Amino acid sequence: MTFEPLYSLSGLFVGALVGITGVGGGSLMTPLLVLLFGVHPATAVGTDLLYAAITKTAGTAVHGMHGRVNWKIVGSLAAGSVPAALLMLWLLAGVDRKSIGVTNTITVALGWLLVMTAIMLVFRGSILELARRAIGERTPPRPITILILTVILGFCLGVLVTLTSVGAGALGVTILLVLYPKLNVREIVGSDIVHAVPLTLIGGTGYWLIGEIDWAMLFALLVGSIPGIVIGSLLAPKLHERTIRIVLAMTLAVVAWKLLA
């Protein structure tokens, strides 16, 4: 195992942005590994999933201590995401992950998810307002309907996160805010983070079992990202979050263009 300082520097950068914006590291780390370091997409996704499981565990503890977790939402999401993750891992285990077809599938899916994440970062408020107006003119959906939609959302997130390591952050939170408009935003975010821990852990473990984890890279990323998240969290109150989000969205759009070109 060879320690690569540039991985740690990347982890520091991504960790700081995660601490400032709250956007999941998968939106940044996986494309960074693929484009900057030439890591194979499957290995980048698998390593990033374990990286996310470890870093999000700390966030889970914080949100849990402050009572910001809606366990009904977490359970409903997991009811869909866990079977979806296992299904995706089973499919990935049965194909040649180094083939051009699989590589292109992961790369294209990652690129389009980054585009959607960038849109959510900039226009989340407008999207939520449009959704509230549309729903406001109709009869509120029944609790069982919301439950089913949450499970379906979990299934979609399970597929996307296991395939690309992206999706549980900006996309998942935005849709949950539409489904549960009366809940506090912090409770939605906390529930999303808690749900992401078992999802990324299952995904990361599955990639480990099929031989797609780079342990030296994972260790180097953690060495940089853990202090990065702390630094970002301390800097967040002193920075204009809206400006940071716009810059981040523009960065993700450029990265997506590189992946899709």
Phi and psi in degrees as a GROMACS rama.xvg file:
@    title "Ramachandran Plot"
@    xaxis  label "Phi"
@    yaxis  label "Psi"
@TYPE xy
-103.347  125.763  THR-2
-78.9514  128.144  PHE-3
-113.613  106.604  GLU-4
-58.1807  -30.4634  PRO-5
-64.6938  -31.5463  LEU-6
-64.3435  -42.355  TYR-7
-64.8292  -39.0502  SER-8
-63.4023  -40.9488  LEU-9
-64.0196  -41.2854  SER-10
-61.5299  -38.8929  GLY-11
-62.6257  -45.0637  LEU-12
-63.2865  -49.561  PHE-13
-65.5229  -43.1257  VAL-14
-59.6179  -41.3654  GLY-15
-62.9635  -43.1451  ALA-16
-65.8825  -37.5649  LEU-17
-63.1467  -43.0807  VAL-18
-64.0336  -34.7054  GLY-19
-79.2672  -45.2258  ILE-20
-101.762  -22.6693  THR-21
80.871  -0.381701  GLY-22
-74.1337  137.356  VAL-23
-57.6856  143.395  GLY-24
-64.7811  -23.6478  GLY-25
-60.4365  -31.8389  GLY-26
-64.5232  -22.9759  SER-27
-110.766  -43.977  LEU-28
-68.9469  -48.449  MET-29
-60.2053  -51.2503  THR-30
-63.4085  -30.9837  PRO-31
-64.5843  -43.4127  LEU-32
-65.214  -39.5716  LEU-33
-71.4763  -48.678  VAL-34
-81.1395  -43.1202  LEU-35
-84.2524  -39.1184  LEU-36
-106.696  -4.38638  PHE-37
68.7514  25.077  GLY-38
-72.754  139.923  VAL-39
-60.3974  137.855  HIS-40
-52.0059  -42.487  PRO-41
-63.8887  -42.556  ALA-42
-67.5165  -38.7103  THR-43
-63.342  -43.4501  ALA-44
-65.0536  -48.7991  VAL-45
-60.6933  -46.4892  GLY-46
-64.9086  -40.2398  THR-47
-67.5118  -32.8228  ASP-48
-63.946  -44.2031  LEU-49
-67.1655  -39.0442  LEU-50
-58.06  -44.3803  TYR-51
-66.9185  -39.9699  ALA-52
-60.3227  -41.0701  ALA-53
-70.7361  -46.659  ILE-54
-71.0122  -33.1528  THR-55
-76.4472  -17.9576  LYS-56
-61.2778  -39.3738  THR-57
-64.1661  -41.0587  ALA-58
-63.7881  -35.7377  GLY-59
-62.0653  -44.0149  THR-60
-61.2449  -43.0256  ALA-61
-64.197  -49.5026  VAL-62
-65.1393  -37.0989  HIS-63
-65.0593  -41.6904  GLY-64
-64.7789  -30.4972  MET-65
-93.9886  7.543  HIS-66
65.7823  32.8084  GLY-67
-98.8382  23.2872  ARG-68
-117.933  127.082  VAL-69
-98.8206  101.722  ASN-70
-68.7524  -23.491  TRP-71
-65.5818  -42.3709  LYS-72
-65.9343  -44.1881  ILE-73
-58.2588  -46.0351  VAL-74
-64.2322  -40.225  GLY-75
-66.076  -43.58  SER-76
-61.7883  -45.1076  LEU-77
-65.0156  -32.2226  ALA-78
-60.7637  -28.1405  ALA-79
-95.8416  -38.9707  GLY-80
-75.4418  -36.2141  SER-81
-65.3028  -50.1917  VAL-82
-60.3737  -37.1873  PRO-83
-64.6826  -41.8374  ALA-84
-63.7704  -43.9315  ALA-85
-63.8108  -39.2133  LEU-86
-63.1632  -45.4181  LEU-87
-63.8904  -40.5919  MET-88
-64.4674  -38.762  LEU-89
-63.5232  -42.0194  TRP-90
-65.9056  -42.9363  LEU-91
-66.4856  -34.2746  LEU-92
-67.1717  -23.532  ALA-93
-95.819  4.76977  GLY-94
-122.614  166.096  VAL-95
-82.0163  102.151  ASP-96
-70.7722  -14.472  ARG-97
-90.3295  -3.1163  LYS-98
-69.3198  157.573  SER-99
-63.4329  -38.1104  ILE-100
-60.9978  -49.097  GLY-101
-67.1688  -42.9804  VAL-102
-58.7759  -45.4207  THR-103
-66.0092  -38.2348  ASN-104
-61.2285  -48.0887  THR-105
-64.4767  -43.5113  ILE-106
-64.9939  -45.4134  THR-107
-66.7229  -43.6878  VAL-108
-61.2484  -41.7782  ALA-109
-62.2998  -43.8154  LEU-110
-60.447  -47.8342  GLY-111
-68.7401  -34.1423  TRP-112
-66.3527  -34.5872  LEU-113
-66.4421  -38.1142  LEU-114
-60.9661  -46.5285  VAL-115
-64.8576  -38.6562  MET-116
-63.5424  -42.3718  THR-117
-61.0671  -42.1088  ALA-118
-62.6527  -43.6266  ILE-119
-64.1028  -36.8859  MET-120
-62.4541  -39.9802  LEU-121
-88.1397  -39.7883  VAL-122
-113.583  18.211  PHE-123
-55.8918  -45.0711  ARG-124
-59.078  -44.967  GLY-125
-66.973  -40.3174  SER-126
-63.2371  -43.8207  ILE-127
-65.1447  -38.6613  LEU-128
-64.4818  -43.1263  GLU-129
-62.4851  -42.301  LEU-130
-64.3358  -41.5907  ALA-131
-64.9635  -39.1841  ARG-132
-65.1085  -42.9016  ARG-133
-65.0394  -43.0972  ALA-134
-71.9345  -34.1445  ILE-135
-61.5825  -24.9746  GLY-136
-85.823  -2.64854  GLU-137
-120.83  171.042  ARG-138
-71.0463  130.858  THR-139
-55.2454  138.463  PRO-140
-63.2858  150.188  PRO-141
-69.8012  154.726  ARG-142
-54.2382  -38.6965  PRO-143
-66.3457  -33.6797  ILE-144
-66.3225  -43.6232  THR-145
-63.3457  -40.1947  ILE-146
-60.7713  -46.6217  LEU-147
-63.0703  -43.6112  ILE-148
-63.4476  -35.0372  LEU-149
-67.5264  -40.3271  THR-150
-64.5529  -41.3075  VAL-151
-63.0909  -42.6943  ILE-152
-58.354  -44.0599  LEU-153
-59.5311  -41.3184  GLY-154
-62.0392  -45.8795  PHE-155
-61.935  -42.6677  CYS-156
-64.8779  -37.4028  LEU-157
-60.9265  -42.1388  GLY-158
-65.9758  -49.5891  VAL-159
-66.3394  -45.3214  LEU-160
-66.6768  -41.277  VAL-161
-68.0586  -33.0429  THR-162
-80.6359  -36.4111  LEU-163
-127.174  -13.2503  THR-164
71.8803  6.46054  SER-165
-117.606  149.092  VAL-166
132.538  -30.4971  GLY-167
-75.3975  -17.1162  ALA-168
-86.1043  -95.4412  GLY-169
-59.3272  -43.2462  ALA-170
-69.5733  -49.562  LEU-171
-60.8479  -44.4522  GLY-172
-63.9747  -42.6562  VAL-173
-61.1062  -45.8466  THR-174
-67.8375  -37.2326  ILE-175
-63.6871  -36.6165  LEU-176
-65.4968  -31.2671  LEU-177
-72.6104  -41.8637  VAL-178
-71.7801  -32.7818  LEU-179
-125.996  68.2532  TYR-180
-65.421  -20.524  PRO-181
-88.658  -10.129  LYS-182
-82.9164  151.2  LEU-183
-66.117  141.581  ASN-184
-58.5676  -40.0254  VAL-185
-63.3524  -34.2918  ARG-186
-68.9967  -37.7158  GLU-187
-65.1709  -47.3711  ILE-188
-62.6544  -44.728  VAL-189
-60.5852  -42.5683  GLY-190
-65.5181  -39.0788  SER-191
-64.3572  -41.537  ASP-192
-66.3108  -43.2577  ILE-193
-62.9185  -42.3132  VAL-194
-63.9969  -33.3327  HIS-195
-68.2298  -24.8549  ALA-196
-64.2933  -57.0174  VAL-197
-64.6237  -33.4148  PRO-198
-63.3382  -49.3587  LEU-199
-70.4997  -32.1934  THR-200
-66.7629  -43.365  LEU-201
-63.9595  -45.4406  ILE-202
-61.8278  -47.0246  GLY-203
-63.3363  -41.275  GLY-204
-64.0691  -39.8796  THR-205
-62.5839  -43.4749  GLY-206
-64.9177  -34.0295  TYR-207
-62.0638  -45.2226  TRP-208
-65.9765  -27.8399  LEU-209
-97.1017  8.87056  ILE-210
81.7838  32.9292  GLY-211
-117.473  32.1431  GLU-212
-115.529  131.68  ILE-213
-103.008  100.971  ASP-214
-68.1691  -36.8978  TRP-215
-63.9779  -41.0031  ALA-216
-66.4519  -41.438  MET-217
-59.8167  -46.2224  LEU-218
-61.6547  -44.0605  PHE-219
-64.3322  -39.1139  ALA-220
-63.3907  -42.293  LEU-221
-66.9793  -37.0112  LEU-222
-57.4916  -37.2219  VAL-223
-88.3453  -37.811  GLY-224
-75.4809  -33.3683  SER-225
-63.352  -50.8546  ILE-226
-65.1989  -29.3466  PRO-227
-62.4992  -42.8832  GLY-228
-64.046  -40.5193  ILE-229
-62.9396  -46.3394  VAL-230
-61.6706  -45.0892  ILE-231
-62.1059  -40.7104  GLY-232
-63.6582  -35.7216  SER-233
-73.9327  -33.8897  LEU-234
-78.3733  -27.1172  LEU-235
-50.0287  -46.8366  ALA-236
-65.0843  -20.23  PRO-237
-93.753  -6.28597  LYS-238
-111.554  156.768  LEU-239
-83.4417  102.263  HIS-240
-60.1726  -38.1625  GLU-241
-59.5274  -43.1316  ARG-242
-64.1463  -44.1021  THR-243
-60.8457  -41.06  ILE-244
-64.2763  -40.4045  ARG-245
-65.3599  -44.1779  ILE-246
-61.9046  -42.8269  VAL-247
-63.3804  -42.7799  LEU-248
-61.5516  -41.7887  ALA-249
-63.9636  -39.3758  MET-250
-63.0846  -45.0329  THR-251
-63.325  -37.1623  LEU-252
-64.2323  -41.6029  ALA-253
-65.5109  -43.0649  VAL-254
-62.1214  -43.6649  VAL-255
-60.0128  -41.93  ALA-256
-61.1881  -40.7231  TRP-257
-63.8566  -39.4879  LYS-258
-71.2757  -35.8494  LEU-259
-88.5502  -16.8484  LEU-260
